[in-house]
Amino acid sequence: MDLAYIPSPSTGVIHLGPIPLRGYAFCIIIGVFVAVWYGNKRWIARGGTAGTVADIAVWAVPFGLVGGRLYHVITDYQLYFSEGENWVDAFKIWEGGLGIWGAIALGAVGAWIGCRRRGIPLPAYADAIAPGIALAQAIGRWGNWFNQELYGRPTDLPWALKITESANREAGTYHPTFLYESLWCVGVALLVVWADRRFKLGHGRAFALYVAAYCAGRGWIEYMRVDEAHHVLGLRLNVWTAIVVFVLAVVYIVVSSRLRPGREEIVEKKAGEKTEEKAEGSEKAGDQDASADTESGADPDAVDLGKDGTNGKEAGHGAGKS
């Protein structure tokens, strides 16, 4: 008998009349809003302008959703294109199935397009949104809880996840790998924020740290999962992906820190131009004041003499009286 466990929701959908409200979709949407909100705060702190992160997210988010779905469908093609399966289900993104690797990869392409249109460097933008993406993943993983998917091996631990029986799963208590990854992602976000403040990470290194830290956790969490997956040399495909991406992220951090140390001074030209305009405005105001004094015929030396009480007129009158 299980004395304690994490219950699973009886359903992942609530119907508001004819409109279905899906828990998985809500988690993804909330995660996106948190990432944009926090990314905007960090972008402004770096010297950027408000709204830039959201403008670029208009490109990055759709690309990311498409990339995440493509990765899932390609790596789990048998779920949609095997005999007896309906290939139309590949488009039912609300039922779950987003690969973070594809989401980040294609999302980066969308972000690059948005950054290019705004004339800002992609690495600086990536650094600003890195912890926000980790928080979005932490929230998004709860969508798997609503769908009762992506759990780990059977366990009787007090925090085990209770899964109900259905056509493609067996009832029991399992490791809540969705919860492990959610908590890990929160830790990754805190790590990136701390390291960014401590070491002034720039030129994409904060984002690379997020990638490396996430991969380190995804590797052991993925190893615990029992859902169907392709294996290469005895390891799940996503474990190998995590290893390769982790190495690439670490190499980027090392090489980038040597080639481009420090942090970008200006992350957005628009913000930098406003600062320059203020400085130029102050200089022009000073020049105009000086020009006005010259036109009025004021003599700085005469003013100084006036302070001693012996201006030009008084000096002239004094000479005549003597």
TORMI-446170 format. One line per 10 residues: number of its first residue (from 1); their letters; for each residue x, z, y of C-alpha. Coordinates in steps of 0.5 Angstrom, whole numbers, plus 500, padded with zeros to 3 digits. Example, Ala and Ser with C-alpha at 12.3 -4.5 7.8 and 13.67 -1.06 7.14 Angstrom:
1 = AS = 525:516:491 | 527:514:498;
***
This chain:
1 = MDLAYIPSPS = 500:500:500 | 503:498:507 | 502:504:512 | 504:500:518 | 505:493:520 | 504:488:525 | 497:485:525 | 496:477:526 | 490:475:530 | 484:473:526;
11 = TGVIHLGPIP = 484:466:530 | 488:463:535 | 483:459:538 | 477:462:543 | 471:458:544 | 469:458:552 | 462:454:550 | 465:447:548 | 472:448:551 | 477:451:546;
21 = LRGYAFCIII = 482:456:549 | 488:456:544 | 493:462:544 | 499:457:543 | 498:453:549 | 497:459:553 | 503:462:551 | 507:455:553 | 503:455:559 | 505:462:561;
31 = GVFVAVWYGN = 512:461:559 | 513:455:564 | 510:458:570 | 515:464:569 | 521:460:568 | 519:456:575 | 517:462:578 | 524:466:577 | 528:459:577 | 525:458:584;
41 = KRWIARGGTA = 528:465:586 | 534:464:583 | 535:457:587 | 533:460:593 | 538:466:592 | 544:460:591 | 542:457:598 | 537:452:596 | 530:451:599 | 523:454:596;
51 = GTVADIAVWA = 519:449:592 | 525:445:589 | 525:448:582 | 518:446:582 | 518:439:584 | 524:438:579 | 520:441:573 | 514:436:574 | 519:431:571 | 523:436:566;
61 = VPFGLVGGRL = 517:440:563 | 513:433:561 | 520:430:558 | 521:437:555 | 514:437:551 | 515:430:549 | 522:432:546 | 520:438:543 | 515:434:539 | 519:429:537;
71 = YHVITDYQLY = 524:433:534 | 519:437:530 | 516:430:528 | 522:427:526 | 525:433:522 | 519:435:519 | 516:428:518 | 513:429:511 | 508:434:514 | 505:427:517;
81 = FSEGENWVDA = 507:421:514 | 507:423:506 | 502:421:502 | 495:424:503 | 497:426:510 | 494:424:516 | 499:421:521 | 495:422:527 | 496:430:526 | 503:428:529;
91 = FKIWEGGLGI = 500:428:536 | 496:435:535 | 501:439:539 | 496:445:540 | 497:446:533 | 504:448:534 | 511:444:532 | 515:444:538 | 523:444:537 | 527:447:542;
101 = WGAIALGAVG = 533:443:541 | 529:436:543 | 525:440:548 | 532:442:552 | 535:435:550 | 530:431:553 | 528:436:558 | 535:435:561 | 533:428:562 | 527:429:566;
111 = AWIGCRRRGI = 531:434:570 | 536:429:571 | 531:424:574 | 528:430:578 | 535:432:581 | 537:425:582 | 531:424:586 | 532:430:591 | 540:429:591 | 542:435:588;
121 = PLPAYADAIA = 547:437:582 | 544:438:575 | 549:443:573 | 547:448:579 | 540:447:578 | 541:448:570 | 544:455:572 | 539:457:576 | 533:456:571 | 537:458:565;
131 = PGIALAQAIG = 535:465:564 | 528:463:566 | 528:458:560 | 530:464:556 | 524:468:558 | 519:462:557 | 522:462:550 | 521:469:549 | 513:468:551 | 512:462:548;
141 = RWGNWFNQEL = 514:465:541 | 508:469:541 | 504:462:540 | 507:462:533 | 504:469:532 | 497:466:534 | 498:461:529 | 501:465:524 | 507:461:523 | 515:461:522;
151 = YGRPTDLPWA = 515:468:519 | 521:470:515 | 522:473:508 | 517:478:505 | 518:486:507 | 515:492:507 | 518:495:514 | 514:498:519 | 514:492:523 | 513:487:518;
161 = LKITESANRE = 508:482:520 | 501:481:516 | 500:474:514 | 493:472:511 | 492:467:506 | 490:460:508 | 491:453:505 | 499:453:506 | 501:460:506 | 500:466:502;
171 = AGTYHPTFLY = 498:473:504 | 503:478:505 | 507:482:510 | 513:478:512 | 519:479:517 | 516:477:524 | 522:472:526 | 518:470:532 | 518:477:535 | 526:477:533;
181 = ESLWCVGVAL = 527:471:537 | 522:473:543 | 526:480:543 | 533:476:543 | 531:471:548 | 529:477:553 | 536:479:551 | 539:472:553 | 536:472:559 | 539:479:561;
191 = LVVWADRRFK = 546:477:559 | 546:471:563 | 543:474:569 | 549:480:569 | 554:475:567 | 552:470:573 | 552:476:578 | 559:479:575 | 563:473:574 | 559:468:579;
201 = LGHGRAFALY = 558:463:574 | 557:455:577 | 558:448:575 | 553:449:569 | 557:455:566 | 551:460:566 | 546:455:563 | 552:454:557 | 552:461:556 | 545:461:555;
211 = VAAYCAGRGW = 545:456:550 | 551:459:546 | 547:466:546 | 541:463:544 | 544:459:538 | 548:465:536 | 541:469:535 | 537:463:533 | 543:462:527 | 541:468:523;
221 = IEYMRVDEAH = 534:468:525 | 533:461:522 | 536:464:516 | 531:469:515 | 525:464:515 | 522:461:509 | 517:456:512 | 519:449:509 | 525:445:512 | 531:440:510;
231 = HVLGLRLNVW = 537:443:508 | 544:441:508 | 550:444:504 | 545:450:502 | 543:451:510 | 537:450:513 | 538:444:518 | 537:448:524 | 542:453:522 | 547:447:522;
241 = TAIVVFVLAV = 544:445:529 | 545:452:532 | 552:452:530 | 554:445:533 | 551:446:539 | 554:453:540 | 561:450:539 | 559:445:544 | 557:450:549 | 563:455:548;
251 = VYIVVSSRLR = 568:449:549 | 564:447:555 | 565:454:558 | 572:454:557 | 574:447:559 | 569:447:565 | 572:454:568 | 579:450:568 | 577:444:571 | 572:446:576;
261 = PGREEIVEKK = 573:454:577 | 568:458:582 | 561:456:584 | 558:451:588 | 558:453:596 | 552:448:597 | 547:447:592 | 542:443:596 | 544:438:602 | 537:439:605;
271 = AGEKTEEKAE = 539:447:606 | 546:445:608 | 543:441:613 | 539:446:616 | 544:451:617 | 549:445:620 | 543:444:625 | 542:451:627 | 550:451:628 | 550:445:632;
281 = GSEKAGDQDA = 544:447:636 | 547:453:638 | 553:449:640 | 549:444:644 | 546:450:648 | 552:453:650 | 555:446:652 | 548:445:657 | 549:452:660 | 556:451:662;
291 = SADTESGADP = 554:444:664 | 549:447:669 | 554:452:672 | 558:446:673 | 553:442:677 | 551:448:681 | 558:448:684 | 559:455:681 | 566:457:681 | 568:462:676;
301 = DAVDLGKDGT = 574:465:680 | 569:466:686 | 565:470:682 | 571:474:680 | 573:475:687 | 566:477:689 | 566:483:684 | 572:486:688 | 567:485:694 | 571:480:698;
311 = NGKEAGHGAG = 568:473:697 | 570:467:701 | 565:468:707 | 567:475:708 | 574:473:707 | 573:468:713 | 569:473:718 | 575:478:717 | 580:473:719 | 576:471:725;
321 = KS = 575:478:728 | 583:480:727;
***
